[in-house]
């Protein structure tokens, strides 16, 4: 039965006249004055006030409390150090990066940023340092690839007069990010459509691969992976992304996809994999399905409410979809998987996959924000009156809505913001157990 299904799929490929496409990609390093669309990617580094174990050769450091972090780049790890140009700088102004991966930071380029403003008022503001990009070479065994990154460090809180301590560096209030500063661009024609293509290493590990991993960062679990952008328009934007996978559904056809990093070529070939017709509860514009047990990651682009994909269990890692309300107005919904999202069965029976409606509204206090709130209360009891609530909308599979926009029509009965695109900001009330209202307000976008 399995062989027969494969033969049927292969015959369908021939009948549709699908052809293989090779997309030459050009490596692009972001420039400081570039105005075009540049995919955004980052990784939050595990930082420490102590140097990690290893035979590192370190430069002479000026900061009393430097910050160390290891970043997974390619098959190895690179050491980064936040330091100061001058020991008197109130925040970090110098970044060392083991750019060539030899463990010796004394012979690498240094990235520096301007010293923050001084004075009592300056100390009361959260500190932020953005470091210019550093260019790396990633060793992939038989070949090497270029890779460009920048870094951002941030302290969420009032700066101590004597500078940050090791305890504060290692707390949840100190952030150290490695940021993407490059991508691959190209163009192609696929199934009669002329497409702009961007492939980006948005999990910032120096390797582009068709893999999506549910990752926990400071109490929040979300899918992480690289992104593929396909656009038939004049410009590309974030709405045209999917996580990068090894299978692509485009214009109802199924393709195998592979990135040749050595040759900088994206190969898109008609797939001979046996497929069933999957039904979805929403009109899908973009979606990523991650197979259970190490199976393929599938990218769906403008597939609508049905798509031909291999049968199996899949995690709906993220989607952008369209839905009409009761009055016929069109809405766009974007959502991504959470820790509560299960793998859903795609049996091909016509039964709709269980995500999307019904949606449930929740108000939460993220763990990291609650810890910051508790710290403020210790220092100032009046801070007890201020607590940051986050509004969350979750779908039937526990997926979290990340964007909801009204895009067409004028008949909706849902109250809208002045721009007519978003629903009006919801209100809330907080009550004691006996029903006494303790506070009211409204949520704000952003």
C-alpha positions in Angstrom: 0.0 0.0 0.0 2.8 2.4 0.8 4.6 1.8 -2.5 1.4 2.3 -4.4 0.8 5.6 -2.7 4.3 6.7 -3.7 3.7 5.8 -7.3 0.4 7.7 -7.3 2.2 10.8 -5.9 4.9 10.5 -8.6 2.3 10.2 -11.3 0.6 13.3 -10.0 3.9 15.2 -10.2 4.2 14.3 -13.9 0.6 15.2 -14.6 0.9 18.7 -13.1 4.1 19.4 -15.1 6.0 20.5 -12.0 9.7 21.2 -12.5 12.7 21.5 -10.1 14.0 25.0 -9.4 17.5 26.0 -8.2 17.6 29.4 -6.5 21.0 31.1 -6.4 21.3 33.0 -3.1 23.6 35.9 -2.3 25.0 36.4 1.1 24.1 39.8 2.4 25.7 41.5 5.4 23.4 44.2 6.9 24.8 47.8 6.5 24.2 50.5 9.1 22.4 52.7 6.5 20.4 50.0 4.7 16.7 50.8 4.4 15.4 47.5 2.9 13.8 44.7 4.8 16.2 42.8 7.0 15.1 39.7 8.9 15.4 40.0 12.7 16.9 37.2 14.7 18.4 36.9 18.2 19.4 34.4 20.9 19.4 35.2 24.6 22.8 34.1 25.9 23.4 32.4 29.2 25.7 34.8 30.9 28.0 34.7 34.0 30.3 36.9 36.0 32.9 34.1 35.9 34.9 32.8 32.9 33.7 29.4 31.7 35.9 26.4 32.1 38.4 25.9 29.2 41.8 26.9 28.0 40.8 30.4 27.0 43.4 33.1 26.3 41.9 36.4 27.5 42.8 40.0 27.0 43.5 42.3 29.9 40.0 43.4 31.1 39.1 46.8 32.6 35.7 46.1 34.2 35.6 45.0 37.8 32.8 42.6 36.9 33.0 41.5 33.2 30.3 39.4 31.7 31.0 36.1 30.0 28.8 34.1 27.6 29.2 31.1 25.3 27.4 31.2 22.0 26.7 28.0 20.0 28.1 28.9 16.5 28.3 26.1 13.9 29.6 22.9 15.5 31.4 24.7 18.3 31.1 27.5 20.8 32.5 31.0 20.8 33.2 33.0 23.9 32.0 36.6 24.2 33.0 39.1 26.9 31.4 42.4 27.9 34.0 44.8 29.2 34.7 48.5 29.5 37.0 50.8 27.5 37.6 52.7 30.8 37.1 51.2 34.2 35.1 54.3 35.1 32.4 53.7 32.4 29.1 53.2 34.2 28.0 50.4 31.8 29.6 48.1 29.3 31.3 49.7 26.3 33.5 47.0 24.8 32.7 43.6 23.4 35.3 40.8 22.8 34.3 38.0 20.5 36.3 34.8 19.6 35.7 35.5 15.9 37.9 32.8 14.5 37.1 30.2 17.1 40.6 29.5 18.2 40.0 30.2 21.9 42.3 33.3 21.9 40.4 36.5 22.3 43.6 38.6 22.3 43.9 38.4 18.5 40.3 39.2 17.5 38.5 42.3 16.5 36.9 44.3 19.3 33.4 46.0 19.0 32.9 49.2 21.0 30.0 51.5 21.7 29.7 54.9 23.2 29.8 55.3 27.0 26.3 56.0 28.5 25.5 59.5 29.9 26.5 60.1 33.5 24.7 61.7 36.4 22.0 60.9 38.9 19.2 61.0 36.3 21.1 58.8 33.9 21.4 56.1 36.7 17.7 56.0 37.0 17.2 54.9 33.4 17.6 51.3 32.3 21.0 50.8 30.7 21.3 49.6 27.1 24.4 49.0 25.0 24.3 48.2 21.3 27.5 47.0 19.8 28.4 47.2 16.1 28.5 44.0 14.0 31.3 41.5 14.1 32.1 39.2 11.1 32.8 35.5 11.8 33.7 32.5 9.8 31.8 29.3 10.5 33.7 26.1 9.9 31.3 23.4 8.4 34.0 20.8 7.8 34.3 20.6 4.0 33.5 24.3 3.6 33.2 27.5 5.5 30.5 30.2 5.5 30.5 33.9 6.5 28.4 35.0 9.4 27.7 38.5 10.8 26.3 39.2 14.3 26.0 42.1 16.7 25.3 42.2 20.4 23.0 44.0 22.8 23.2 44.1 26.6 20.6 45.6 28.8 19.9 46.0 32.6 16.3 46.3 33.6 16.4 48.4 36.7 18.1 51.4 38.4 21.9 51.3 38.1 23.7 51.0 41.4 26.0 53.9 42.1 29.0 51.6 42.4 28.1 49.6 39.3 26.6 46.1 38.8 27.5 43.2 41.1 28.1 39.6 40.0 24.7 38.8 41.5 22.9 41.4 39.4 24.7 40.3 36.3 23.5 36.7 36.8 19.9 37.8 37.7 16.9 37.8 35.4 17.2 41.6 35.1 20.4 41.5 33.0 20.0 40.6 29.3 22.8 39.7 26.8 21.6 39.1 23.3 23.4 38.0 20.1 21.7 39.5 17.1 21.6 38.5 13.5 23.3 40.8 11.0 23.1 38.9 7.7 20.8 36.8 5.4 20.7 35.2 2.0 18.6 36.7 -0.8 17.5 35.5 -4.3 14.7 35.3 -6.8 13.0 32.5 -8.7 9.9 31.4 -10.6 7.9 28.6 -9.1 4.7 27.2 -10.5 4.3 30.3 -12.7 4.8 32.8 -9.8 7.8 35.1 -9.6 9.1 35.1 -6.1 11.5 37.0 -4.0 13.3 34.7 -1.5 15.1 35.4 1.8 16.6 32.7 3.9 17.7 33.8 7.4 19.5 32.1 10.3 17.1 33.6 12.8 18.1 31.4 15.7 21.6 32.8 15.3 23.7 29.6 15.5 25.6 29.9 12.3 23.8 27.1 10.5 20.6 27.2 8.4 18.7 23.9 8.8 15.1 22.7 8.4 14.5 22.2 12.1 12.1 23.8 14.6 12.6 23.3 18.4 10.3 24.3 21.2 12.6 26.4 23.5 12.0 27.8 27.0 13.4 31.2 27.7 12.7 32.7 31.1 9.5 30.8 31.6 8.1 31.3 28.1 8.1 28.4 25.7 8.0 29.1 22.0 9.2 27.6 18.7 12.7 28.5 17.5 14.2 27.9 14.1 15.4 29.6 10.9 13.0 31.5 8.6 12.2 31.3 4.9 10.5 34.2 3.2 8.6 33.8 -0.1 7.0 36.9 -1.6 5.2 37.5 -4.9 5.0 41.2 -4.1 7.3 44.1 -4.7 8.5 44.0 -1.1 9.0 41.3 1.5 7.8 41.7 5.1 7.5 39.6 8.2 4.1 38.3 7.4 5.5 36.2 4.5 7.7 34.0 6.7 7.5 30.4 7.7 10.0 28.4 9.8 12.4 26.7 7.3 11.5 23.1 6.6 12.3 20.3 4.2 8.9 20.2 2.5 6.9 23.0 0.9 3.3 23.2 -0.1 2.9 26.0 -2.7 -0.1 26.4 -5.0 -1.4 23.0 -3.9 1.8 21.2 -4.9 4.2 19.5 -2.6 8.0 20.1 -3.0 11.2 18.9 -1.4 13.4 21.7 -0.2 17.1 21.7 0.5 19.6 24.5 1.2 23.1 23.9 -0.3 25.1 26.1 2.1 28.4 25.4 0.3 27.1 26.4 -3.1 24.6 29.0 -1.7 21.7 27.4 -3.6 18.2 26.7 -2.5 16.9 23.6 -4.3 13.1 23.2 -4.7 12.0 19.9 -6.3 8.6 18.2 -6.8 8.2 15.7 -4.0 7.3 12.1 -4.6 6.3 11.6 -1.0 2.9 9.9 -0.5 0.4 12.5 0.7 -3.1 12.8 2.1 -5.5 15.8 2.0 -5.4 17.6 5.3 -8.3 19.9 6.2 -7.8 23.1 8.3 -10.3 25.2 10.3 -8.8 28.5 8.8 -7.8 29.8 5.4 -4.0 29.3 5.7 -1.7 32.0 4.3 1.5 30.7 6.0 2.0 27.8 8.4 4.7 25.5 9.7 3.9 21.9 10.8 6.7 20.0 12.6 6.4 16.2 12.4 6.6 14.1 15.6 9.6 11.9 16.1 12.1 13.7 13.9 10.0 13.7 10.7 9.9 16.5 8.2 9.1 20.2 8.9 6.4 21.3 6.4 6.0 24.9 5.1 2.6 25.8 3.8 2.3 29.0 1.7 -1.2 30.2 0.6 -2.5 26.6 0.9 -6.0 27.7 1.9 -8.2 25.3 3.9 -6.8 22.1 2.5 -3.3 20.8 1.6 -1.7 17.6 0.4 0.9 16.5 3.0 2.3 13.2 4.4 0.0 11.7 7.0 1.3 11.9 10.6 1.3 13.8 13.9 2.3 17.4 13.6 3.0 20.4 15.9 1.4 23.6 14.5 4.4 25.7 15.2 3.0 28.9 13.8 0.4 30.1 11.4 -1.0 33.2 9.6 -4.6 32.7 8.5 -7.7 34.5 7.3 -11.2 34.2 8.8 -14.5 36.1 8.2 -16.6 37.2 11.1 -20.4 36.9 11.4 -20.9 40.1 9.3 -18.6 39.0 6.5 -15.6 41.2 7.4 -12.2 39.6 6.9 -9.6 39.2 9.7 -6.0 38.1 9.8 -4.9 35.9 12.7 -1.3 35.0 13.6 -0.4 32.5 16.3 2.4 30.3 17.5 2.7 27.2 19.5 3.2 27.2 23.3 4.3 24.5 25.8 0.6 23.5 26.0 0.3 22.8 22.2 0.0 19.1 21.4 0.9 17.2 18.2 -2.3 16.9 16.1 -3.2 13.9 13.9 -3.4 14.5 10.1 -5.2 11.3 9.0 -6.5 12.7 5.7 -10.1 11.7 6.6 -11.4 15.2 5.9 -11.7 16.0 9.7 -10.4 19.4 10.4 -7.1 19.7 12.4 -7.8 20.8 16.0 -6.4 24.4 16.3 -7.9 27.8 15.9 -11.4 28.4 17.3 -12.6 28.5 19.9 -10.2 31.2 21.2 -9.9 32.0 24.9 -8.8 35.3 26.5 -6.5 35.1 29.5 -4.7 37.7 31.7 -1.3 36.5 33.0 1.7 37.8 34.9 4.9 36.2 33.3 7.3 34.8 35.9 10.2 37.1 34.9 8.0 40.2 35.3 6.7 39.0 38.6 10.2 38.6 39.9 11.0 42.2 38.9 7.7 43.3 40.6 8.7 41.4 43.8 12.1 43.2 43.8 10.5 46.6 43.5 8.1 45.9 46.3 11.0 45.0 48.7 12.6 48.4 48.1 9.3 50.4 47.9 6.0 49.2 49.4 4.2 51.7 47.1 5.3 49.6 44.1 2.8 47.0 45.3 0.1 49.1 43.6 1.7 48.5 40.1 1.7 45.1 38.5 2.1 44.4 34.8 -0.6 42.1 33.4 -0.2 40.5 29.9 -3.3 39.8 27.8 -3.1 36.4 26.0 -5.5 34.9 23.5 -5.1 31.1 23.1 -6.6 28.8 20.4 -8.0 25.3 20.7 -4.5 23.8 20.5 -3.1 26.1 23.2 -1.4 28.3 20.5 -1.0 31.9 21.4 -2.3 34.7 19.1 0.5 37.1 18.3 -1.5 39.4 16.0 -5.1 40.0 15.2 -6.0 42.5 12.4 -9.2 43.6 10.6 -8.2 43.8 7.0 -11.4 44.1 4.8 -15.0 45.1 5.1 -17.1 47.7 7.1 -19.9 45.6 8.6 -18.2 44.2 11.6 -19.8 44.7 15.0 -16.5 44.4 16.8 -15.3 47.7 18.1 -12.1 48.9 16.4 -9.3 51.3 17.0 -9.3 54.6 15.1 -7.1 53.1 12.4 -9.8 50.4 11.8 -7.2 47.6 11.9 -7.1 46.4 15.5 -9.9 45.5 17.9 -10.4 48.2 20.5 -8.1 47.7 23.5 -9.9 45.5 26.0 -10.7 46.6 29.6 -10.3 44.7 32.8 -11.4 44.8 36.4 -9.7 43.2 39.5 -12.0 42.1 42.3 -11.5 40.6 45.8 -13.0 37.3 46.8 -16.1 39.1 48.1 -16.7 40.8 44.8 -15.2 44.2 45.8 -13.7 45.9 42.8 -10.0 46.7 43.6 -9.0 48.3 40.3 -10.0 48.8 36.6 -8.2 49.7 33.5 -7.5 48.8 29.9 -4.7 46.8 28.2 -2.4 48.7 25.8 -0.9 47.4 22.5 2.8 47.0 22.6 
